[in-house]
Amino acid sequence: MSEGCTICATPTDRHGGGLVFVYEGQKFFFCSLDCLKIFQAYPETYTTDEDCSLSAIEDTGV
Ligand SMILES: [Zn+2]
């Protein structure tokens, strides 16, 4: 299975110059340095396992 870019989902093997970045023990693949920079700016956005957080929002009715 080929790995796609974590940011834009471009298959990294297509370009033959994919980047690999290890963050908290996980490998992430990127098609370019620009995508890696985006990841480094907001790593939590791409590493969260929980699909969290709607629990804090409750519909109380109108
Ligand atoms: Zn990319």
PDB file of the backbone (N, CA, C, O) and the ligand in Angstrom, with CONECT records:
HET     ZN  A 101       1
ATOM      1  N   MET A   1       0.834  -1.200   0.000  1.00  0.00           N
ATOM      2  CA  MET A   1       0.000   0.000   0.000  1.00  0.00           C
ATOM      3  C   MET A   1       0.865   1.245   0.000  1.00  0.00           C
ATOM      4  O   MET A   1       1.771   1.366   0.825  1.00  0.00           O
ATOM      5  N   SER A   2       0.612   2.147  -0.884  1.00  0.00           N
ATOM      6  CA  SER A   2       1.416   3.364  -0.921  1.00  0.00           C
ATOM      7  C   SER A   2       0.847   4.396   0.052  1.00  0.00           C
ATOM      8  O   SER A   2      -0.344   4.404   0.364  1.00  0.00           O
ATOM      9  N   GLU A   3       1.713   5.232   0.501  1.00  0.00           N
ATOM     10  CA  GLU A   3       1.322   6.242   1.474  1.00  0.00           C
ATOM     11  C   GLU A   3       1.050   7.557   0.762  1.00  0.00           C
ATOM     12  O   GLU A   3       1.795   7.974  -0.124  1.00  0.00           O
ATOM     13  N   GLY A   4      -0.028   8.192   1.170  1.00  0.00           N
ATOM     14  CA  GLY A   4      -0.321   9.498   0.601  1.00  0.00           C
ATOM     15  C   GLY A   4       0.149  10.609   1.516  1.00  0.00           C
ATOM     16  O   GLY A   4       0.432  10.396   2.696  1.00  0.00           O
ATOM     17  N   CYS A   5       0.225  11.780   0.953  1.00  0.00           N
ATOM     18  CA  CYS A   5       0.597  12.953   1.738  1.00  0.00           C
ATOM     19  C   CYS A   5      -0.439  13.185   2.848  1.00  0.00           C
ATOM     20  O   CYS A   5      -1.645  13.176   2.603  1.00  0.00           O
ATOM     21  N   THR A   6       0.047  13.387   4.039  1.00  0.00           N
ATOM     22  CA  THR A   6      -0.841  13.590   5.178  1.00  0.00           C
ATOM     23  C   THR A   6      -1.709  14.844   5.004  1.00  0.00           C
ATOM     24  O   THR A   6      -2.841  14.886   5.485  1.00  0.00           O
ATOM     25  N   ILE A   7      -1.199  15.824   4.343  1.00  0.00           N
ATOM     26  CA  ILE A   7      -1.910  17.088   4.216  1.00  0.00           C
ATOM     27  C   ILE A   7      -2.873  17.094   3.041  1.00  0.00           C
ATOM     28  O   ILE A   7      -4.055  17.396   3.203  1.00  0.00           O
ATOM     29  N   CYS A   8      -2.371  16.763   1.859  1.00  0.00           N
ATOM     30  CA  CYS A   8      -3.190  16.937   0.668  1.00  0.00           C
ATOM     31  C   CYS A   8      -3.544  15.626  -0.019  1.00  0.00           C
ATOM     32  O   CYS A   8      -4.222  15.624  -1.047  1.00  0.00           O
ATOM     33  N   ALA A   9      -3.081  14.492   0.554  1.00  0.00           N
ATOM     34  CA  ALA A   9      -3.436  13.166   0.064  1.00  0.00           C
ATOM     35  C   ALA A   9      -2.840  12.817  -1.294  1.00  0.00           C
ATOM     36  O   ALA A   9      -3.221  11.810  -1.890  1.00  0.00           O
ATOM     37  N   THR A  10      -1.932  13.614  -1.783  1.00  0.00           N
ATOM     38  CA  THR A  10      -1.225  13.254  -3.003  1.00  0.00           C
ATOM     39  C   THR A  10      -0.365  12.019  -2.750  1.00  0.00           C
ATOM     40  O   THR A  10       0.386  11.984  -1.775  1.00  0.00           O
ATOM     41  N   PRO A  11      -0.463  11.003  -3.611  1.00  0.00           N
ATOM     42  CA  PRO A  11       0.401   9.832  -3.427  1.00  0.00           C
ATOM     43  C   PRO A  11       1.869  10.232  -3.501  1.00  0.00           C
ATOM     44  O   PRO A  11       2.324  10.770  -4.511  1.00  0.00           O
ATOM     45  N   THR A  12       2.606   9.965  -2.427  1.00  0.00           N
ATOM     46  CA  THR A  12       3.983  10.445  -2.376  1.00  0.00           C
ATOM     47  C   THR A  12       4.905   9.669  -3.298  1.00  0.00           C
ATOM     48  O   THR A  12       5.925  10.194  -3.742  1.00  0.00           O
ATOM     49  N   ASP A  13       4.555   8.419  -3.590  1.00  0.00           N
ATOM     50  CA  ASP A  13       5.453   7.636  -4.430  1.00  0.00           C
ATOM     51  C   ASP A  13       5.396   8.064  -5.900  1.00  0.00           C
ATOM     52  O   ASP A  13       6.293   7.749  -6.682  1.00  0.00           O
ATOM     53  N   ARG A  14       4.361   8.765  -6.253  1.00  0.00           N
ATOM     54  CA  ARG A  14       4.249   9.231  -7.626  1.00  0.00           C
ATOM     55  C   ARG A  14       5.376  10.191  -7.991  1.00  0.00           C
ATOM     56  O   ARG A  14       5.853  10.215  -9.125  1.00  0.00           O
ATOM     57  N   HIS A  15       5.785  10.970  -7.014  1.00  0.00           N
ATOM     58  CA  HIS A  15       6.814  11.967  -7.279  1.00  0.00           C
ATOM     59  C   HIS A  15       8.211  11.446  -6.959  1.00  0.00           C
ATOM     60  O   HIS A  15       9.214  12.038  -7.359  1.00  0.00           O
ATOM     61  N   GLY A  16       8.264  10.337  -6.236  1.00  0.00           N
ATOM     62  CA  GLY A  16       9.549   9.752  -5.903  1.00  0.00           C
ATOM     63  C   GLY A  16      10.364  10.571  -4.923  1.00  0.00           C
ATOM     64  O   GLY A  16      11.503  10.214  -4.623  1.00  0.00           O
ATOM     65  N   GLY A  17       9.822  11.633  -4.431  1.00  0.00           N
ATOM     66  CA  GLY A  17      10.594  12.478  -3.521  1.00  0.00           C
ATOM     67  C   GLY A  17       9.831  12.822  -2.274  1.00  0.00           C
ATOM     68  O   GLY A  17       9.930  13.932  -1.750  1.00  0.00           O
ATOM     69  N   GLY A  18       9.056  11.849  -1.794  1.00  0.00           N
ATOM     70  CA  GLY A  18       8.251  12.107  -0.616  1.00  0.00           C
ATOM     71  C   GLY A  18       9.102  12.317   0.623  1.00  0.00           C
ATOM     72  O   GLY A  18      10.228  11.828   0.714  1.00  0.00           O
ATOM     73  N   LEU A  19       8.553  13.043   1.562  1.00  0.00           N
ATOM     74  CA  LEU A  19       9.227  13.286   2.829  1.00  0.00           C
ATOM     75  C   LEU A  19       8.564  12.457   3.916  1.00  0.00           C
ATOM     76  O   LEU A  19       7.350  12.253   3.900  1.00  0.00           O
ATOM     77  N   VAL A  20       9.352  11.989   4.845  1.00  0.00           N
ATOM     78  CA  VAL A  20       8.820  11.260   5.988  1.00  0.00           C
ATOM     79  C   VAL A  20       9.194  12.026   7.246  1.00  0.00           C
ATOM     80  O   VAL A  20      10.342  12.430   7.431  1.00  0.00           O
ATOM     81  N   PHE A  21       8.212  12.214   8.096  1.00  0.00           N
ATOM     82  CA  PHE A  21       8.443  12.911   9.357  1.00  0.00           C
ATOM     83  C   PHE A  21       7.880  12.064  10.478  1.00  0.00           C
ATOM     84  O   PHE A  21       6.743  11.599  10.400  1.00  0.00           O
ATOM     85  N   VAL A  22       8.668  11.859  11.520  1.00  0.00           N
ATOM     86  CA  VAL A  22       8.208  11.053  12.646  1.00  0.00           C
ATOM     87  C   VAL A  22       7.788  11.977  13.774  1.00  0.00           C
ATOM     88  O   VAL A  22       8.561  12.812  14.244  1.00  0.00           O
ATOM     89  N   TYR A  23       6.554  11.806  14.189  1.00  0.00           N
ATOM     90  CA  TYR A  23       6.001  12.644  15.245  1.00  0.00           C
ATOM     91  C   TYR A  23       5.342  11.746  16.270  1.00  0.00           C
ATOM     92  O   TYR A  23       4.420  10.996  15.950  1.00  0.00           O
ATOM     93  N   GLU A  24       5.816  11.826  17.502  1.00  0.00           N
ATOM     94  CA  GLU A  24       5.287  11.010  18.588  1.00  0.00           C
ATOM     95  C   GLU A  24       5.214   9.534  18.221  1.00  0.00           C
ATOM     96  O   GLU A  24       4.226   8.861  18.517  1.00  0.00           O
ATOM     97  N   GLY A  25       6.264   9.034  17.575  1.00  0.00           N
ATOM     98  CA  GLY A  25       6.363   7.622  17.255  1.00  0.00           C
ATOM     99  C   GLY A  25       5.602   7.185  16.022  1.00  0.00           C
ATOM    100  O   GLY A  25       5.657   6.016  15.641  1.00  0.00           O
ATOM    101  N   GLN A  26       4.895   8.108  15.392  1.00  0.00           N
ATOM    102  CA  GLN A  26       4.167   7.774  14.172  1.00  0.00           C
ATOM    103  C   GLN A  26       4.851   8.405  12.980  1.00  0.00           C
ATOM    104  O   GLN A  26       5.392   9.508  13.057  1.00  0.00           O
ATOM    105  N   LYS A  27       4.814   7.668  11.858  1.00  0.00           N
ATOM    106  CA  LYS A  27       5.383   8.207  10.629  1.00  0.00           C
ATOM    107  C   LYS A  27       4.306   8.915   9.835  1.00  0.00           C
ATOM    108  O   LYS A  27       3.191   8.417   9.684  1.00  0.00           O
ATOM    109  N   PHE A  28       4.653  10.066   9.339  1.00  0.00           N
ATOM    110  CA  PHE A  28       3.750  10.805   8.464  1.00  0.00           C
ATOM    111  C   PHE A  28       4.470  11.114   7.165  1.00  0.00           C
ATOM    112  O   PHE A  28       5.662  11.423   7.153  1.00  0.00           O
ATOM    113  N   PHE A  29       3.726  11.024   6.075  1.00  0.00           N
ATOM    114  CA  PHE A  29       4.310  11.213   4.753  1.00  0.00           C
ATOM    115  C   PHE A  29       3.817  12.519   4.146  1.00  0.00           C
ATOM    116  O   PHE A  29       2.671  12.929   4.333  1.00  0.00           O
ATOM    117  N   PHE A  30       4.714  13.149   3.422  1.00  0.00           N
ATOM    118  CA  PHE A  30       4.382  14.440   2.813  1.00  0.00           C
ATOM    119  C   PHE A  30       4.932  14.487   1.401  1.00  0.00           C
ATOM    120  O   PHE A  30       5.991  13.931   1.111  1.00  0.00           O
ATOM    121  N   CYS A  31       4.198  15.158   0.530  1.00  0.00           N
ATOM    122  CA  CYS A  31       4.627  15.243  -0.862  1.00  0.00           C
ATOM    123  C   CYS A  31       5.660  16.345  -1.053  1.00  0.00           C
ATOM    124  O   CYS A  31       6.418  16.332  -2.023  1.00  0.00           O
ATOM    125  N   SER A  32       5.687  17.286  -0.141  1.00  0.00           N
ATOM    126  CA  SER A  32       6.575  18.427  -0.328  1.00  0.00           C
ATOM    127  C   SER A  32       6.872  19.080   1.012  1.00  0.00           C
ATOM    128  O   SER A  32       6.210  18.812   2.015  1.00  0.00           O
ATOM    129  N   LEU A  33       7.862  19.927   1.006  1.00  0.00           N
ATOM    130  CA  LEU A  33       8.228  20.646   2.219  1.00  0.00           C
ATOM    131  C   LEU A  33       7.112  21.576   2.668  1.00  0.00           C
ATOM    132  O   LEU A  33       6.935  21.811   3.864  1.00  0.00           O
ATOM    133  N   ASP A  34       6.373  22.095   1.725  1.00  0.00           N
ATOM    134  CA  ASP A  34       5.255  22.975   2.089  1.00  0.00           C
ATOM    135  C   ASP A  34       4.227  22.235   2.940  1.00  0.00           C
ATOM    136  O   ASP A  34       3.728  22.774   3.928  1.00  0.00           O
ATOM    137  N   CYS A  35       3.915  21.012   2.556  1.00  0.00           N
ATOM    138  CA  CYS A  35       2.953  20.245   3.330  1.00  0.00           C
ATOM    139  C   CYS A  35       3.526  19.881   4.693  1.00  0.00           C
ATOM    140  O   CYS A  35       2.800  19.878   5.687  1.00  0.00           O
ATOM    141  N   LEU A  36       4.804  19.579   4.751  1.00  0.00           N
ATOM    142  CA  LEU A  36       5.430  19.278   6.043  1.00  0.00           C
ATOM    143  C   LEU A  36       5.357  20.484   6.970  1.00  0.00           C
ATOM    144  O   LEU A  36       5.131  20.333   8.171  1.00  0.00           O
ATOM    145  N   LYS A  37       5.544  21.660   6.428  1.00  0.00           N
ATOM    146  CA  LYS A  37       5.477  22.875   7.241  1.00  0.00           C
ATOM    147  C   LYS A  37       4.080  23.079   7.807  1.00  0.00           C
ATOM    148  O   LYS A  37       3.921  23.519   8.946  1.00  0.00           O
ATOM    149  N   ILE A  38       3.088  22.763   7.023  1.00  0.00           N
ATOM    150  CA  ILE A  38       1.702  22.876   7.501  1.00  0.00           C
ATOM    151  C   ILE A  38       1.482  21.922   8.667  1.00  0.00           C
ATOM    152  O   ILE A  38       0.880  22.286   9.677  1.00  0.00           O
ATOM    153  N   PHE A  39       1.972  20.705   8.514  1.00  0.00           N
ATOM    154  CA  PHE A  39       1.851  19.723   9.592  1.00  0.00           C
ATOM    155  C   PHE A  39       2.546  20.204  10.856  1.00  0.00           C
ATOM    156  O   PHE A  39       1.996  20.101  11.953  1.00  0.00           O
ATOM    157  N   GLN A  40       3.752  20.727  10.699  1.00  0.00           N
ATOM    158  CA  GLN A  40       4.517  21.161  11.864  1.00  0.00           C
ATOM    159  C   GLN A  40       3.865  22.347  12.557  1.00  0.00           C
ATOM    160  O   GLN A  40       4.039  22.540  13.760  1.00  0.00           O
ATOM    161  N   ALA A  41       3.127  23.128  11.815  1.00  0.00           N
ATOM    162  CA  ALA A  41       2.438  24.265  12.409  1.00  0.00           C
ATOM    163  C   ALA A  41       1.246  23.818  13.255  1.00  0.00           C
ATOM    164  O   ALA A  41       0.960  24.405  14.299  1.00  0.00           O
ATOM    165  N   TYR A  42       0.551  22.770  12.792  1.00  0.00           N
ATOM    166  CA  TYR A  42      -0.655  22.313  13.489  1.00  0.00           C
ATOM    167  C   TYR A  42      -0.692  20.796  13.597  1.00  0.00           C
ATOM    168  O   TYR A  42      -1.610  20.167  13.071  1.00  0.00           O
ATOM    169  N   PRO A  43       0.290  20.192  14.270  1.00  0.00           N
ATOM    170  CA  PRO A  43       0.343  18.725  14.304  1.00  0.00           C
ATOM    171  C   PRO A  43      -0.878  18.084  14.947  1.00  0.00           C
ATOM    172  O   PRO A  43      -1.282  16.990  14.553  1.00  0.00           O
ATOM    173  N   GLU A  44      -1.470  18.753  15.931  1.00  0.00           N
ATOM    174  CA  GLU A  44      -2.624  18.135  16.611  1.00  0.00           C
ATOM    175  C   GLU A  44      -3.770  17.896  15.638  1.00  0.00           C
ATOM    176  O   GLU A  44      -4.542  16.950  15.793  1.00  0.00           O
ATOM    177  N   THR A  45      -3.873  18.749  14.648  1.00  0.00           N
ATOM    178  CA  THR A  45      -4.947  18.630  13.675  1.00  0.00           C
ATOM    179  C   THR A  45      -4.892  17.301  12.937  1.00  0.00           C
ATOM    180  O   THR A  45      -5.922  16.770  12.520  1.00  0.00           O
ATOM    181  N   TYR A  46      -3.685  16.768  12.778  1.00  0.00           N
ATOM    182  CA  TYR A  46      -3.520  15.577  11.953  1.00  0.00           C
ATOM    183  C   TYR A  46      -3.219  14.335  12.761  1.00  0.00           C
ATOM    184  O   TYR A  46      -3.143  13.243  12.198  1.00  0.00           O
ATOM    185  N   THR A  47      -3.045  14.471  14.072  1.00  0.00           N
ATOM    186  CA  THR A  47      -2.648  13.323  14.871  1.00  0.00           C
ATOM    187  C   THR A  47      -3.716  12.877  15.863  1.00  0.00           C
ATOM    188  O   THR A  47      -3.560  11.831  16.493  1.00  0.00           O
ATOM    189  N   THR A  48      -4.764  13.619  16.015  1.00  0.00           N
ATOM    190  CA  THR A  48      -5.758  13.245  17.006  1.00  0.00           C
ATOM    191  C   THR A  48      -6.443  11.933  16.644  1.00  0.00           C
ATOM    192  O   THR A  48      -6.857  11.727  15.503  1.00  0.00           O
ATOM    193  N   ASP A  49      -6.556  11.054  17.632  1.00  0.00           N
ATOM    194  CA  ASP A  49      -7.197   9.766  17.408  1.00  0.00           C
ATOM    195  C   ASP A  49      -8.685   9.819  17.708  1.00  0.00           C
ATOM    196  O   ASP A  49      -9.479   9.058  17.153  1.00  0.00           O
ATOM    197  N   GLU A  50      -9.033  10.708  18.574  1.00  0.00           N
ATOM    198  CA  GLU A  50     -10.414  10.762  19.016  1.00  0.00           C
ATOM    199  C   GLU A  50     -11.215  11.633  18.073  1.00  0.00           C
ATOM    200  O   GLU A  50     -10.783  12.707  17.655  1.00  0.00           O
ATOM    201  N   ASP A  51     -12.389  11.137  17.753  1.00  0.00           N
ATOM    202  CA  ASP A  51     -13.153  12.109  17.029  1.00  0.00           C
ATOM    203  C   ASP A  51     -14.117  12.797  17.951  1.00  0.00           C
ATOM    204  O   ASP A  51     -15.337  12.653  17.881  1.00  0.00           O
ATOM    205  N   CYS A  52     -13.575  13.450  18.704  1.00  0.00           N
ATOM    206  CA  CYS A  52     -13.937  14.197  19.844  1.00  0.00           C
ATOM    207  C   CYS A  52     -15.008  15.227  19.614  1.00  0.00           C
ATOM    208  O   CYS A  52     -15.485  15.446  18.500  1.00  0.00           O
ATOM    209  N   SER A  53     -15.326  15.779  20.590  1.00  0.00           N
ATOM    210  CA  SER A  53     -15.531  17.179  20.873  1.00  0.00           C
ATOM    211  C   SER A  53     -16.859  17.797  20.515  1.00  0.00           C
ATOM    212  O   SER A  53     -17.098  18.970  20.803  1.00  0.00           O
ATOM    213  N   LEU A  54     -17.711  17.039  19.901  1.00  0.00           N
ATOM    214  CA  LEU A  54     -19.051  17.598  19.794  1.00  0.00           C
ATOM    215  C   LEU A  54     -19.796  17.455  21.114  1.00  0.00           C
ATOM    216  O   LEU A  54     -20.853  18.053  21.312  1.00  0.00           O
ATOM    217  N   SER A  55     -19.235  16.661  22.008  1.00  0.00           N
ATOM    218  CA  SER A  55     -19.892  16.446  23.291  1.00  0.00           C
ATOM    219  C   SER A  55     -19.997  17.721  24.120  1.00  0.00           C
ATOM    220  O   SER A  55     -20.855  17.839  24.995  1.00  0.00           O
ATOM    221  N   ALA A  56     -19.117  18.665  23.834  1.00  0.00           N
ATOM    222  CA  ALA A  56     -19.153  19.914  24.575  1.00  0.00           C
ATOM    223  C   ALA A  56     -20.261  20.834  24.067  1.00  0.00           C
ATOM    224  O   ALA A  56     -20.622  21.824  24.702  1.00  0.00           O
ATOM    225  N   ILE A  57     -20.776  20.475  22.916  1.00  0.00           N
ATOM    226  CA  ILE A  57     -21.798  21.331  22.319  1.00  0.00           C
ATOM    227  C   ILE A  57     -23.149  20.637  22.435  1.00  0.00           C
ATOM    228  O   ILE A  57     -23.353  19.562  21.870  1.00  0.00           O
ATOM    229  N   GLU A  58     -24.029  21.227  23.137  1.00  0.00           N
ATOM    230  CA  GLU A  58     -25.333  20.610  23.277  1.00  0.00           C
ATOM    231  C   GLU A  58     -26.410  21.523  22.705  1.00  0.00           C
ATOM    232  O   GLU A  58     -26.414  22.744  22.866  1.00  0.00           O
ATOM    233  N   ASP A  59     -27.299  20.853  22.044  1.00  0.00           N
ATOM    234  CA  ASP A  59     -28.421  21.607  21.498  1.00  0.00           C
ATOM    235  C   ASP A  59     -29.472  21.761  22.587  1.00  0.00           C
ATOM    236  O   ASP A  59     -30.152  20.799  22.944  1.00  0.00           O
ATOM    237  N   THR A  60     -29.596  22.919  23.091  1.00  0.00           N
ATOM    238  CA  THR A  60     -30.528  23.141  24.197  1.00  0.00           C
ATOM    239  C   THR A  60     -31.918  23.551  23.724  1.00  0.00           C
ATOM    240  O   THR A  60     -32.800  23.862  24.524  1.00  0.00           O
ATOM    241  N   GLY A  61     -32.088  23.544  22.416  1.00  0.00           N
ATOM    242  CA  GLY A  61     -33.380  23.963  21.894  1.00  0.00           C
ATOM    243  C   GLY A  61     -33.450  25.475  21.810  1.00  0.00           C
ATOM    244  O   GLY A  61     -32.632  26.202  22.372  1.00  0.00           O
ATOM    245  N   VAL A  62     -34.463  25.914  21.084  1.00  0.00           N
ATOM    246  CA  VAL A  62     -34.552  27.350  20.866  1.00  0.00           C
ATOM    247  C   VAL A  62     -35.720  27.922  21.663  1.00  0.00           C
ATOM    248  O   VAL A  62     -35.968  29.127  21.616  1.00  0.00           O
TER     249      VAL A  62
HETATM  250 ZN    ZN A 101       1.007  17.350   0.109  1.00  0.00          ZN2+
END
